[in-house]
Amino acid sequence: MLIADTSVVININATGCAETLLKALPHRIAVVDVVVDEIKGGLRKGRQDAVKLTQLIDAGLIEVVTLGSQGLIQFESLVIGASGGTLDDGEAATIAYAADVCAHALIEERKARRMAADQYAAVPLACTVDLLKHANVERALGLGGIADALHNALTGARMRVLPHHIAWVVGVIGDERAAGCLCLPEAARKQALARL
């Protein structure tokens, strides 16, 4: 099972092919109810991710889960304390639930990944790009579809790309698109621009 954080859900929605992507994956995807609440909070700001998430839940493509007693203890340890040592509720709930049920956590934020690696080393971490790199997703979307999905997530959700994925992402979306993606590191954009 893969437990998705708020930013991953937003990225999946932004791909423009969320249903196809999720149907292609061999793993169940779940979100903790805390993440659902965070995403619903975006409605006040005019964001439509809650509507899209509800559609994916209703279609049975994403499951909503709730923290158990052990997960709540782990959640509290991640949100209570000095701000430098705490996480947002969605990130904390994702890590706590994944730790409690021995699942993978889909998280992209640097601080959350560092804290998960330090405090919950047994929890495997992945991100949106890992989902898009999956062989089943490539078969379902084709390379052109993956390029479009990546570009949509980069421009529509400002998806964070982890350092070890940058070369792959640029290779798939191409130099022209990469040069214009402000959420990619400046060095990657400059290199892409130089190759044009």
N, C-alpha and C positions, 0 to 999 in steps of 0.2 A: 504494500500500500504506500502511496505517496501522499504526503500531507502538505498542501500548498499554503503559502503565506499570501497576504493581501497583494503584494506587488506581483507575485506570480499569476494570480487570478486576473489582475488588471492587464498584465502582458498577454496572457492567453486570449482574453477578450479582444485586445487590440490587434491580434494577428489577422483577424478577419476570417479565420477558418477554425474557430474553437471546437465546433462539433466534430469536424473531420479529424482534427488533431487528437482530441480525447478518445474518439472511437478507435483510432489506430493504435493507441497505446495498450500494451498487454497488462498494465497495472491499473488498479482502482485508484482514483484520485479523490481525496477528501479534503474538506476544510473544517476547521474548528468553528463552532458557532460564534466565537469571539471575532474571527475574521469576517464572517458574514455581517456582524454588527458594524465592524469598521467600514466595510464596503457600503453598507446602507447609509452610513454617515455621509458619504460622498454625494448622495442625492441632494442634500441641502446646498451643495456647491455646484449643482448642475451636471454632475457626472452620472453616466448611465450604466456603470459597471454592475450596480445592484440588480438592475433589470436583466442584464445579460446573464449574471450569475444565477438568478432565479430560474431563467430558462434552461440553463445547463443542469441545475438541480432537478427541475421538473422532468427533464428528459432522461434522468437517471445517469448522467455523465459525471456528475460530481455529487458526492455524498457529504452530508453535514454530520459532524461528530461532536461530542461533548466531552470535556475533560472529566476524568474520574477523580477519585480522592487523591491518588498518588500524583496524577497529572496536575491537580490544583496546587499541591505542595510545591511541585517543580515550577509551575507557572509563577507562583508568588515569589519564589527565590529569584526569578528573572526580572520581576517588575518592581520589587521593593528594595530600596536602598539608594545610594548616591547615583545621580544620573549617569555618571561615567560607567557604572557597572550594571545598568538596567537596560531593558529593551522595551519597545512598544508592545502593547498588548497582543497584537496579531502575531508578531514574531515569537514572543514568549510562549503563546499558546501553541503555535505550530511546533516549536522545539519540544515543549513539555509533552504534548500528545504523542509525537513521534518517539520520544524516549520511553514513554509509558507503554506503548504497544509494539515497540521494536519496528518502526516504520522509517522510511526515508523522509527527510524534511526538505521541501523545495523552498529555498531561501536565497536571496541575492544580496542583501545588504551586508556590507563588509563587517560591521560591528557584530551583527547577529551571527554571521558565519564564524567569526573569531570566537565569540562566547560559546557557541555550540561546540566547536572543536575543542575548546579548553575544558568545558564543564560536562559535555555529553559526547565524548569521543566515540562512543559506540553508535551514535546516530549518524547514518550516512547522509551526506548533504548533496543536493543537486540543484539545478536552476532551470529557468525557462529554456535556455539554449540546449541544455541536455535533452529536454523533451523533443525539441525540434531536430536534434541530431539523431534521434532514435531511428533505426532502420525501418521500422514499421511506418513511421510518420513519413519518411522519405518515399517509401513505396506508395503511400496514400496521396501525398501532395505532389510528388515529383520535385526535382531540384528547383525548377522555376517557381513552384508553389511555396517551397521553403524560403526561397529568396524573397518573395513577396511578403510572406508571413513575418520573417525577420525584420524586413524594412518597415512594415506596418507597426510592429511592436517597438522598434527603435524610435520611430517618429511619432507614433500615436501615444505611447506610454512611457517614452524615455527609458526603455528597458536597460538595465545595467548589464554590461557584458563583462564577465570575469576575465582577468588577464590571460588565462590559458585558452580562452575561446576567441580572442580578438582576431587572430589570423584566419581562423576558420570562417568567422562571420564575414569578414572583409572579402575573403575568397568567394563566398557564396553570393553575397549581395552585389559584389563588383565595386571597383574603385570609384566610379561616378557617384553611386549612392552612398558609399562609405564616406567620401569627402564631404558630403552634406549632412551627415548624421552627427549632430552636436553632442549626443550622449556618448559617442565613442571618444576615447582619449585623443587629445590633440595630436599626439605623435602619429597615431594610426591614421587620422584624417589627413595630415600633411603627407605621409607616405603614399596614401591613396591618390591624393591630388598630384603628387610628383609623377605618378605612373600614367596619368591621363595624357 
